[in-house]
Amino acid sequence: MAACTVAVRQAANLARLSTPKSTSTAQAASLVHRRGLAGGGDHHGPPKVNFWQDPLSPSKWKEEHFVIVSLTGWGLLIYGGYKFFTKGKKEDKQEEKVGEPSK
């Protein structure tokens, strides 16, 4: 499988190198902006902070911190509800010990 992949990549590279390119195509390709989502540009709005620095203002949190806290909260809510509603439903199976007569 790996040898087949390597052979396909080599063939693609060879085909790419062997095709003649016109100068206008080469110039146009060199002018293509390739870092559109690289960040580092102007930021809009208030600066985002870590959730532990301002725990009472979710609108100021970083997006990834908001997602982590939200998913954790939902998980705790679902788990707590599950434990609350299933804690009284124990099966009444009595285990018989070996060597003791059953009642």
C-alpha positions in Angstrom: 0.0 0.0 0.0 2.8 2.5 0.9 4.8 1.5 -2.1 1.8 2.2 -4.4 1.3 5.6 -2.7 4.9 6.5 -3.2 4.8 5.5 -6.8 1.7 7.6 -7.5 3.2 10.6 -5.8 6.4 10.3 -7.8 4.4 10.0 -11.1 2.4 13.1 -10.2 5.5 15.1 -9.4 7.2 14.0 -12.6 4.1 14.9 -14.6 3.9 18.3 -12.9 7.6 19.1 -13.6 7.5 17.9 -17.2 4.5 20.0 -18.4 5.6 23.4 -19.9 4.2 26.4 -18.2 3.7 29.7 -19.9 5.2 32.8 -18.2 1.8 34.4 -17.7 0.5 31.3 -15.8 3.7 31.2 -13.7 3.3 34.9 -12.8 -0.4 34.5 -12.0 0.4 31.6 -9.7 3.1 33.5 -7.9 0.6 36.3 -7.2 -2.0 34.1 -5.6 -2.5 35.0 -1.9 -2.1 31.7 0.0 -2.4 32.8 3.6 -5.9 34.0 3.8 -6.7 32.6 7.2 -3.2 33.0 8.7 -4.4 35.5 11.3 -2.3 38.3 12.7 -4.5 40.9 11.1 -6.6 43.6 12.7 -8.7 42.3 15.5 -12.2 43.7 15.9 -14.0 44.1 19.3 -12.7 43.7 22.8 -9.7 41.4 23.4 -10.7 37.8 24.3 -9.5 36.4 27.7 -9.1 33.0 29.2 -12.3 31.9 31.1 -10.4 31.6 34.4 -9.4 35.3 34.2 -13.0 36.6 33.9 -15.3 33.7 34.8 -18.5 35.7 35.0 -18.4 37.2 31.4 -18.7 34.5 28.8 -18.9 37.1 26.0 -15.2 38.0 26.7 -14.0 34.4 26.6 -12.0 32.9 23.8 -14.1 30.8 21.5 -12.4 27.5 22.3 -12.7 28.1 26.0 -16.4 28.8 25.7 -16.9 25.5 23.8 -15.0 23.5 26.4 -16.9 25.0 29.3 -20.2 24.7 27.6 -19.7 21.0 26.7 -18.5 20.3 30.2 -21.5 21.9 31.7 -23.9 20.0 29.5 -22.1 16.7 30.3 -22.3 17.3 34.0 -26.0 18.2 33.7 -26.8 15.0 31.7 -24.7 12.8 34.0 -26.2 14.4 37.1 -29.8 13.9 35.8 -29.0 10.3 34.9 -27.6 9.6 38.4 -30.5 11.4 40.1 -33.2 9.5 38.2 -31.6 6.1 38.3 -30.3 5.9 41.9 -33.4 4.3 43.4 -33.8 1.6 40.8 -31.6 -1.2 42.2 -32.4 -4.7 41.3 -33.3 -6.9 44.3 -31.1 -9.9 43.4 -30.0 -11.8 46.4 -26.8 -13.6 45.9 -26.7 -17.1 47.4 -23.4 -18.0 49.0 -22.0 -21.4 48.1 -22.8 -24.0 50.8 -25.7 -22.1 52.4 -29.3 -23.3 51.9 -31.7 -20.9 50.1 -34.6 -19.5 52.1 
